[in-house]
Amino acid sequence: MEQFLDNKVAVVTGGTRGIGRAIAEALAGCGASVAICGRSEAAVAKAAGELGPKVVGRAADVSNPEEVRALFEFVEERLGGLDILVNNAGVGSFASVAETSLESWQRTIGTNLNGVFYCSREALARFRKRGGGFIVNISSLAARNPFAGGAAYNASKFGLNGFSEAMMLDHRYENVRVSTIMPGSVNTEFGSQGAADWKVAPQDIAEIVLGVLRMPERTLISRVEVRPTKPHK
Ligand SMILES: NC(=O)c1ccc[n+]([C@@H]2O[C@H](COP(=O)([O-])OP(=O)(O)OC[C@H]3O[C@@H](n4cnc5c(N)ncnc54)[C@H](OP(=O)(O)O)[C@@H]3O)[C@@H](O)[C@H]2O)c1
């Protein structure tokens, strides 16, 4: 694979499985040093081991600002700076508003929205030292299509899109490019439908991330929508 990310350092949140793992693998395959996180220490150690010498891991819950700070300090210490943040960690809880528990609401917003803010803030402070950087946010088509049972998830992803695009406008003149990727169904264990071959493959999302990062400095892919060609009827 073309080594266009040699000497770059990337963080991929939620890199232990699914889309995040495919992105971490693709970035490392193009030469980047990559740090992944997830809440389970065992899963982080296992995934980092399987992904090879370019990938390190540390357990961190992105909804906890202290754990996020410790993650970025670890990355700085181990990999010496930061060029790319992929905010991928996300959870889905699907129920009507009346049936949504406080815990489920807080976990969804805490991970999918607050977590992106906590990680982006840490990354932006480090990008300043490098003269720029990239933030790629994994949002969802649920960021523009409300559906019954999706109130918490829709709110988190609608919020993420607004946050992401405002952040793009805030920091573009500092050589920081922010992209929002909005997948439809992707073939992972996420959600209630489970895995299926008709869905977009996680590797296809990783390919989009590489495409975003490959753009010349003058060009910013700010938003991408992607969906299965033939969704299950
Ligand atoms: N799959 C889809 O159809 C689809 C479609 C559109 C958008 N997305 C978005 O794509 C992203 C990844 O989804 P996926 O399908 O790959 O899900 P997944 O297979 O369930 O993987 C989620 C990853 O995030 C980690 N994670 C969850 N909560 C976390 C937290 N609080 N702190 C740190 N890590 C956390 C998980 O590890 P632990 O559980 O061990 O923490 C895991 O590594 C999410 O943002 C999701 O909303 C998915």
The ligand as a Tripos MOL2 file, in Angstrom:
@<TRIPOS>MOLECULE
LIG
   48    52     1     0     0
SMALL
NO_CHARGES

@<TRIPOS>ATOM
      1 N1        -22.4950   -0.0490   11.8940 N.am      1 LIG1
      2 C1        -23.3070    0.8140   11.3330 C.2       1 LIG1
      3 O1        -24.2780    0.4520   10.6430 O.2       1 LIG1
      4 C2        -23.0600    2.2960   11.4790 C.ar      1 LIG1
      5 C3        -23.7520    3.1680   10.6190 C.ar      1 LIG1
      6 C4        -23.5430    4.5370   10.7390 C.ar      1 LIG1
      7 C5        -22.6440    5.0230   11.6710 C.ar      1 LIG1
      8 N2        -21.9920    4.1640   12.5060 N.ar      1 LIG1
      9 C6        -21.0730    4.7490   13.4850 C.3       1 LIG1
     10 O2        -19.7800    4.1870   13.3030 O.3       1 LIG1
     11 C7        -19.0940    4.1690   14.5470 C.3       1 LIG1
     12 C8        -18.5180    2.7840   14.7840 C.3       1 LIG1
     13 O3        -19.5710    1.8480   14.7340 O.3       1 LIG1
     14 P1        -19.3420    0.2690   14.5660 P.3       1 LIG1
     15 O4        -20.4500   -0.2180   13.7250 O.co2     1 LIG1
     16 O5        -17.9480   -0.0210   14.1830 O.co2     1 LIG1
     17 O6        -19.6240   -0.1900   16.0830 O.3       1 LIG1
     18 P2        -19.0410   -1.4020   16.9520 P.3       1 LIG1
     19 O7        -18.6790   -2.5480   16.0710 O.co2     1 LIG1
     20 O8        -20.0170   -1.5900   18.0500 O.co2     1 LIG1
     21 O9        -17.6640   -0.7970   17.5430 O.3       1 LIG1
     22 C9        -17.7040    0.3260   18.4050 C.3       1 LIG1
     23 C10       -16.3220    0.6010   18.9380 C.3       1 LIG1
     24 O10       -16.4060    1.7410   19.8080 O.3       1 LIG1
     25 C11       -15.9320    1.3870   21.1050 C.3       1 LIG1
     26 N3        -16.6490    2.1840   22.1110 N.ar      1 LIG1
     27 C12       -17.9670    2.2000   22.3890 C.ar      1 LIG1
     28 N4        -18.2310    3.0730   23.3720 N.ar      1 LIG1
     29 C13       -17.0410    3.6280   23.7210 C.ar      1 LIG1
     30 C14       -16.6420    4.5970   24.6830 C.ar      1 LIG1
     31 N5        -17.5300    5.2020   25.4910 N.pl3     1 LIG1
     32 N6        -15.3360    4.9180   24.7730 N.ar      1 LIG1
     33 C15       -14.4250    4.3360   23.9580 C.ar      1 LIG1
     34 N7        -14.7320    3.4180   23.0410 N.ar      1 LIG1
     35 C16       -16.0270    3.0560   22.9190 C.ar      1 LIG1
     36 C17       -16.1550   -0.1260   21.1970 C.3       1 LIG1
     37 O11       -15.3440   -0.7520   22.1690 O.3       1 LIG1
     38 P3        -15.9010   -1.0330   23.6810 P.3       1 LIG1
     39 O12       -17.3160   -1.4780   23.5460 O.co2     1 LIG1
     40 O13       -14.9800   -2.0730   24.2320 O.co2     1 LIG1
     41 O14       -15.7630    0.2730   24.3840 O.co2     1 LIG1
     42 C18       -15.7590   -0.5330   19.7800 C.3       1 LIG1
     43 O15       -14.3530   -0.5460   19.6440 O.3       1 LIG1
     44 C19       -20.0980    4.6440   15.5930 C.3       1 LIG1
     45 O16       -19.8860    6.0060   15.8640 O.3       1 LIG1
     46 C20       -21.4420    4.4460   14.9220 C.3       1 LIG1
     47 O17       -22.4150    5.3420   15.4050 O.3       1 LIG1
     48 C21       -22.1720    2.8110   12.4290 C.ar      1 LIG1
@<TRIPOS>BOND
     1     1     2 1
     2     2     3 2
     3     2     4 1
     4     4     5 ar
     5     4    48 ar
     6     5     6 ar
     7     6     7 ar
     8     7     8 ar
     9     8     9 1
    10     8    48 ar
    11     9    10 1
    12     9    46 1
    13    10    11 1
    14    11    12 1
    15    11    44 1
    16    12    13 1
    17    13    14 1
    18    14    15 2
    19    14    16 1
    20    14    17 1
    21    17    18 1
    22    18    19 2
    23    18    20 1
    24    18    21 1
    25    21    22 1
    26    22    23 1
    27    23    24 1
    28    23    42 1
    29    24    25 1
    30    25    26 1
    31    25    36 1
    32    26    27 ar
    33    26    35 ar
    34    27    28 ar
    35    28    29 ar
    36    29    30 ar
    37    29    35 ar
    38    30    31 1
    39    30    32 ar
    40    32    33 ar
    41    33    34 ar
    42    34    35 ar
    43    36    37 1
    44    36    42 1
    45    37    38 1
    46    38    39 2
    47    38    40 1
    48    38    41 1
    49    42    43 1
    50    44    45 1
    51    44    46 1
    52    46    47 1
@<TRIPOS>SUBSTRUCTURE
     1 LIG1         1 GROUP 0 **** ****
